[in-house]
Every structure is written in C-alpha cells, then in structure tokens.
Amino acid sequence: MKRFRFKLEKVLDLRIHRERETKIALGKAIGTLSLIEHNLEELARERFNAGEERFSPAYGTADILVHDLYIRRLEETQDRLLQEAAAAELKVEEARDEYLDASRDRKVLDKLKEKRWGEYRKIREAEDIKNLDDISGGASARKMTANRDI
C-alpha cells in the first residue's frame, strides 16, 4: 500500500507560515501599545513630581512659572501619547482579527488532514487484516496440499 500523502500539504504549510507572520505582527502591535502605556505611566509620575515641586518654599515666582510651563508640556505630551495609544489599540485589534482568521484557516486544513489520515489508517488496517487472513489461510492450504503429496 502506498504511504499517506495529504494533497493540500503545501497549502497547509502556507497557512501555517501566514499564521506565524500574523502572530508576529500581533506581538509587535501589542509591544508598541505596551511601550506607549509605559511612557504614559512615566509621564504621570513626572507630572506628579513636578506638581509637588512647583510650590516649594525655595522657588520664586519665575521658578513656579517654569514649573507651570513644564507641566503644560507634560500634559500636551500626555494628550499626544493618548492619541497614539488609541491608534495602537486599533492596530492591535486589526492584528488580532488577522491572526484569528489565519489561525482558523490553518485549523480547518489541520482537521481535514486528520480526517484524511483517519480514513487512510482505516483502509490500511483493513488491508493488513486481509493480507494476514490470506497469509494464514494460505498456510493451512499448503499443509493440506503437502499432506496429499505424501
């Protein structure tokens, strides 16, 4: 009997490759979002520290004004980072959808391959049983013909 060969193996390999690539793209998108969120946390800490230092007794009016301008710049940076975070979240959702589609496509072919493998295995087992029956039936027939020849 010829060995098992899945005719769509090349298609399955392409889908596996596509799934890996979309998984990598998803990881990059999540990494970008995580970096932006980390920057937002650092910015919040910096904003808090600047707010506490603003009215320090050692500072004069000019120093307070400088701190106010610094806080305003931090707030503008925070607004920009929030916009970037929203865009990054959209990219993460798109990448997640692409990954789920690629994964679903691969799983369909995997299930088809498993089904075909099961069918092949059943046919192979039936042929093995038939061959064993032929071999065991042939042995008794040879014995009978050998006894007749004597």
C-alpha positions in Angstrom: 0.0 0.0 0.0 1.3 3.4 -0.8 2.1 5.8 2.0 -0.2 8.6 3.2 0.1 11.8 1.3 -2.0 14.9 2.0 -2.6 16.7 -1.3 -3.1 20.0 0.4 0.2 19.9 2.4 1.7 22.9 0.5 -1.4 24.9 1.2 -1.3 23.9 4.9 2.4 24.9 5.0 1.5 28.3 3.6 -1.3 28.8 6.1 1.0 27.8 8.9 3.5 30.4 7.7 0.8 33.1 7.4 -0.4 32.3 10.9 3.2 32.7 12.2 3.6 36.0 10.5 0.3 37.4 11.8 1.2 36.2 15.2 4.5 38.1 15.0 2.6 41.2 13.7 0.2 40.9 16.6 3.1 40.7 19.1 4.7 43.8 17.6 1.4 45.7 17.8 1.0 44.7 21.4 4.6 45.7 22.2 4.1 49.1 20.7 0.9 49.6 22.8 2.7 48.4 25.9 5.6 50.9 25.3 3.1 53.7 24.9 1.3 52.7 28.1 4.7 52.6 29.9 5.5 56.1 28.6 2.1 57.3 29.9 2.9 55.9 33.3 6.3 57.5 33.4 4.7 60.8 32.3 2.1 60.6 35.1 4.9 60.1 37.6 6.8 63.0 36.2 3.7 65.2 36.3 3.0 64.3 39.9 6.6 65.1 40.9 6.6 68.4 39.0 3.3 69.3 40.7 4.7 68.7 44.2 7.9 70.7 43.5 6.1 73.6 42.0 5.3 75.4 45.2 8.5 74.5 47.1 9.5 77.3 49.5 12.9 77.5 47.8 11.3 78.6 44.5 10.4 82.0 43.4 7.8 83.3 41.0 10.0 82.6 38.0 10.6 79.0 39.1 6.9 78.5 39.6 6.2 79.8 36.1 8.9 77.4 34.7 7.2 74.5 36.5 3.8 75.5 35.1 5.2 75.6 31.6 6.8 72.2 32.2 3.6 70.7 33.5 1.7 72.1 30.5 4.3 70.5 28.2 3.8 67.2 30.0 0.1 67.5 29.6 0.5 68.1 25.8 2.8 65.1 25.6 0.2 63.1 27.5 -2.5 64.1 25.0 -0.3 63.0 22.1 0.5 59.7 23.8 -3.2 59.1 24.4 -3.9 59.6 20.8 -1.1 57.2 19.9 -2.4 54.7 22.3 -5.8 54.8 20.7 -4.3 54.3 17.3 -2.2 51.5 18.6 -5.2 49.8 20.2 -6.9 49.8 16.8 -3.8 48.3 15.2 -3.8 45.6 17.9 -7.5 44.8 17.2 -6.8 44.6 13.5 -3.7 42.4 14.0 -5.7 40.2 16.4 -8.5 39.8 13.8 -6.0 38.8 11.1 -4.3 36.3 13.5 -7.6 34.7 14.3 -8.5 34.4 10.7 -5.2 32.9 9.8 -5.5 30.5 12.8 -9.0 29.5 11.7 -7.8 28.8 8.2 -5.0 26.7 9.4 -7.2 24.7 11.8 -9.6 23.9 9.0 -6.9 22.3 7.0 -5.5 20.5 10.1 -8.8 19.0 10.8 -9.2 17.9 7.1 -5.7 16.3 7.3 -6.6 14.5 10.5 -9.8 13.2 8.9 -8.0 12.0 5.8 -5.3 10.4 8.0 -8.0 8.5 9.9 -9.6 7.3 6.6 -6.2 6.2 5.4 -5.4 4.4 8.6 -8.8 2.5 8.5 -8.1 1.4 4.9 -4.5 0.4 5.8 -5.8 -1.6 8.7 -8.4 -3.4 6.6 -5.7 -4.3 4.0 -3.4 -5.5 6.7 -6.1 -7.7 8.1 -6.9 -9.0 4.6 -3.2 -9.8 4.0 -2.9 -11.6 7.3 -6.0 -13.6 6.6 -4.6 -14.5 3.1 -1.3 -15.5 4.7 -2.8 -17.6 7.5 -5.3 -19.2 5.1 -2.5 -20.0 2.7 -0.5 -21.8 5.3 -3.3 -24.2 6.0 -3.9 -24.8 2.3 -0.1 -25.5 1.9 -0.3 -28.0 4.7 -3.3 -29.7 3.1 -1.5 -30.0 -0.2 1.7 -31.2 1.4 -0.2 -34.0 3.2 -1.8 -35.1 -0.1 1.6 -35.3 -1.8 2.8 -37.8 0.8 
